[in-house]
């Protein structure tokens, strides 16, 4: 199997495919490639912030749903 075919099979995410196609079109020594590399990092940071925000929301909802147990002395 050729290297190109392996790369195409590895990239299933449309966003990853988009970046891979742009990288191939621009060449690795161009200014465009530098901007593209930095944008990938920013894109991943955006995704991380969304995931962190969702985790916080789930944890807050979980904490609100917990009822405190009160011990009652029965005689």
N, CA, C and O of each residue as an XYZ file, in Angstrom:
300
protein
N       0.848     -1.180      0.000
C       0.000      0.000      0.000
C       0.890      1.240      0.000
O       1.896      1.289      0.708
N       0.522      2.222     -0.783
C       1.346      3.418     -0.888
C       1.192      4.303      0.339
O       0.215      4.195      1.081
N       2.176      5.185      0.544
C       2.151      6.101      1.692
C       0.943      7.021      1.598
O       0.290      7.300      2.604
N       0.644      7.491      0.393
C      -0.505      8.388      0.201
C      -1.801      7.690      0.595
O      -2.645      8.290      1.260
N      -1.966      6.454      0.200
C      -3.175      5.701      0.525
C      -3.291      5.495      2.032
O      -4.386      5.589      2.587
N      -2.161      5.213      2.705
C      -2.178      5.033      4.157
C      -2.611      6.314      4.854
O      -3.403      6.272      5.796
N      -2.093      7.464      4.394
C      -2.467      8.745      5.010
C      -3.948      9.008      4.831
O      -4.606      9.472      5.763
N      -4.483      8.725      3.668
C      -5.900      8.968      3.422
C      -6.769      8.070      4.289
O      -7.832      8.496      4.740
N      -6.344      6.853      4.528
C      -7.105      5.955      5.378
C      -7.018      6.357      6.840
O      -7.973      6.149      7.589
N      -5.902      6.923      7.262
C      -5.718      7.316      8.656
C      -6.579      8.512      9.013
O      -7.059      8.602     10.143
N      -6.788      9.432      8.085
C      -7.515     10.665      8.371
C      -8.995     10.440      8.089
O      -9.426     10.445      6.936
N      -9.756     10.244      9.142
C     -11.186     10.046      8.999
C     -11.963     11.309      9.328
O     -13.086     11.495      8.858
N     -11.381     12.154     10.114
C     -12.019     13.397     10.530
C     -11.984     14.398      9.376
O     -10.922     14.610      8.791
N     -13.114     15.018      9.032
C     -13.120     15.981      7.932
C     -12.218     17.185      8.193
O     -11.626     17.727      7.259
N     -12.111     17.602      9.433
C     -11.241     18.739      9.752
C      -9.781     18.343      9.547
O      -9.002     19.115      8.988
N      -9.408     17.146      9.994
C      -8.050     16.668      9.785
C      -7.726     16.524      8.311
O      -6.623     16.855      7.876
N      -8.679     16.033      7.549
C      -8.488     15.897      6.102
C      -8.308     17.264      5.468
O      -7.466     17.437      4.588
N      -9.087     18.228      5.906
C      -8.977     19.595      5.390
C      -7.569     20.140      5.618
O      -6.953     20.673      4.695
N      -7.055     20.009      6.846
C      -5.711     20.497      7.148
C      -4.651     19.737      6.351
O      -3.686     20.335      5.874
N      -4.825     18.437      6.207
C      -3.870     17.641      5.440
C      -3.842     18.074      3.975
O      -2.771     18.198      3.382
N      -5.018     18.303      3.396
C      -5.090     18.758      2.002
C      -4.449     20.129      1.832
O      -3.739     20.363      0.854
N      -4.687     21.028      2.764
C      -4.068     22.356      2.681
C      -2.559     22.268      2.814
O      -1.825     22.975      2.124
N      -2.099     21.399      3.701
C      -0.663     21.229      3.897
C      -0.010     20.719      2.614
O       1.054     21.201      2.225
N      -0.632     19.760      1.968
C      -0.094     19.213      0.728
C      -0.060     20.272     -0.371
O       0.883     20.315     -1.161
N      -1.073     21.120     -0.426
C      -1.167     22.124     -1.479
C      -0.160     23.248     -1.293
O       0.279     23.849     -2.274
N       0.211     23.541     -0.060
C       1.035     24.718      0.205
C       2.532     24.444      0.227
O       3.325     25.333     -0.083
N       2.921     23.257      0.580
C       4.346     22.966      0.748
C       4.789     23.328      2.156
O       4.241     24.252      2.756
N       5.766     22.619      2.689
C       6.148     22.779      4.090
C       7.020     24.000      4.364
O       7.195     24.362      5.528
N       7.565     24.638      3.361
C       8.471     25.757      3.590
C       7.774     27.112      3.452
O       8.420     28.149      3.599
N       6.497     27.121      3.178
C       5.812     28.382      2.910
C       5.331     29.062      4.190
O       5.207     28.430      5.239
N       5.067     30.344      4.081
C       4.495     31.116      5.186
C       3.097     30.593      5.498
O       2.672     30.569      6.653
N       2.396     30.176      4.457
C       1.062     29.614      4.629
C       1.107     28.397      5.555
O       0.247     28.240      6.422
N       2.100     27.549      5.370
C       2.227     26.350      6.207
C       2.450     26.730      7.667
O       1.913     26.081      8.565
N       3.235     27.774      7.909
C       3.458     28.225      9.290
C       2.145     28.666      9.930
O       1.852     28.311     11.072
N       1.360     29.439      9.188
C       0.057     29.881      9.706
C      -0.873     28.687      9.929
O      -1.604     28.628     10.918
N      -0.833     27.758      9.010
C      -1.676     26.574      9.120
C      -1.314     25.763     10.362
O      -2.201     25.289     11.073
N      -0.040     25.603     10.621
C       0.398     24.861     11.810
C      -0.078     25.538     13.081
O      -0.557     24.869     13.997
N       0.045     26.851     13.147
C      -0.412     27.578     14.331
C      -1.933     27.495     14.474
O      -2.453     27.420     15.587
N      -2.636     27.511     13.351
C      -4.100     27.440     13.434
C      -4.554     26.087     13.954
O      -5.580     26.000     14.629
N      -3.812     25.034     13.652
C      -4.161     23.710     14.183
C      -4.079     23.713     15.696
O      -4.941     23.155     16.375
N      -3.051     24.336     16.215
C      -2.897     24.414     17.671
C      -4.070     25.195     18.269
O      -4.650     24.775     19.271
N      -4.413     26.314     17.666
C      -5.531     27.110     18.162
C      -6.842     26.334     18.083
O      -7.659     26.395     19.002
N      -7.039     25.610     16.997
C      -8.253     24.807     16.847
C      -8.357     23.771     17.966
O      -9.426     23.587     18.547
N      -7.259     23.102     18.264
C      -7.265     22.110     19.336
C      -7.509     22.745     20.697
O      -8.175     22.154     21.548
N      -6.976     23.944     20.910
C      -7.226     24.646     22.172
C      -8.704     25.008     22.308
O      -9.258     24.954     23.406
N      -9.335     25.372     21.209
C     -10.772     25.677     21.225
C     -11.558     24.429     21.611
O     -12.459     24.489     22.448
N     -11.215     23.311     21.003
C     -11.902     22.060     21.325
C     -11.692     21.707     22.795
O     -12.628     21.280     23.471
N     -10.459     21.884     23.296
C     -10.169     21.587     24.695
C     -11.006     22.467     25.622
O     -11.515     21.988     26.635
N     -11.151     23.752     25.283
C     -11.938     24.641     26.138
C     -13.413     24.241     26.140
O     -14.080     24.332     27.171
N     -13.925     23.798     24.985
C     -15.313     23.332     24.942
C     -15.514     22.072     25.779
O     -16.516     21.938     26.482
N     -14.565     21.162     25.699
C     -14.651     19.925     26.485
C     -14.565     20.241     27.972
O     -15.333     19.698     28.765
N     -13.638     21.115     28.359
C     -13.511     21.498     29.773
C     -14.792     22.148     30.284
O     -15.226     21.883     31.405
N     -15.389     22.990     29.464
C     -16.632     23.665     29.849
C     -17.757     22.650     30.040
O     -18.529     22.750     30.993
N     -17.851     21.693     29.153
C     -18.888     20.663     29.263
C     -18.668     19.799     30.503
O     -19.628     19.441     31.185
N     -17.428     19.466     30.797
C     -17.116     18.693     32.006
C     -17.548     19.467     33.245
O     -18.151     18.895     34.154
N     -17.245     20.765     33.290
C     -17.658     21.597     34.427
C     -19.173     21.608     34.580
O     -19.685     21.494     35.694
N     -19.902     21.746     33.458
C     -21.365     21.748     33.508
C     -21.910     20.437     34.065
O     -22.822     20.431     34.891
N     -21.340     19.332     33.603
C     -21.795     18.021     34.070
C     -21.504     17.856     35.556
O     -22.343     17.342     36.297
N     -20.325     18.286     35.999
C     -19.980     18.176     37.419
C     -20.884     19.053     38.284
O     -21.275     18.643     39.377
N     -21.216     20.243     37.814
C     -22.112     21.125     38.578
C     -23.505     20.522     38.682
O     -24.122     20.557     39.747
N     -24.004     19.966     37.574
C     -25.329     19.335     37.607
C     -25.324     18.129     38.531
O     -26.299     17.876     39.239
N     -24.236     17.396     38.519
C     -24.108     16.222     39.379
C     -24.099     16.634     40.850
O     -24.717     15.973     41.685
N     -23.402     17.718     41.167
C     -23.311     18.195     42.549
C     -24.666     18.719     43.027
O     -25.016     18.545     44.195
N     -25.431     19.359     42.141
C     -26.755     19.876     42.524
C     -27.737     18.749     42.781
O     -28.619     18.871     43.631
N     -27.590     17.665     42.057
C     -28.517     16.549     42.173
C     -28.323     15.714     43.419
O     -29.215     14.949     43.786
N     -27.197     15.836     44.074
C     -26.926     15.045     45.274
C     -27.669     15.649     46.466
O     -27.596     16.850     46.726
N     -28.365     14.803     47.159
C     -29.060     15.253     48.356
C     -28.230     14.841     49.559
O     -27.649     13.757     49.603
N     -28.194     15.720     50.510
C     -27.447     15.417     51.730
C     -28.274     14.482     52.605
O     -29.493     14.611     52.719
N     -27.587     13.565     53.198
C     -28.228     12.608     54.086
C     -28.142     13.128     55.509
O     -27.077     13.523     55.983
N     -29.276     13.119     56.175
C     -29.308     13.556     57.568
C     -29.572     12.333     58.440
O     -30.532     11.591     58.233
N     -28.722     12.154     59.385
C     -28.867     11.014     60.290
C     -29.926     11.367     61.336
O     -29.862     12.407     61.990
N     -30.902     10.463     61.470
C     -31.985     10.674     62.448
C     -31.895      9.582     63.507
O     -31.861      8.390     63.203
N     -31.858     10.008     64.703
C     -31.790      9.043     65.809
C     -33.208      8.536     66.123
O     -34.111      9.317     66.423
N     -33.370      7.238     66.046
C     -34.678      6.629     66.299
C     -34.595      5.900     67.621
O     -33.675      5.119     67.863
N     -35.572      6.168     68.474
C     -35.600      5.506     69.785
C     -36.533      4.340     69.814
O     -36.667      3.682     70.846
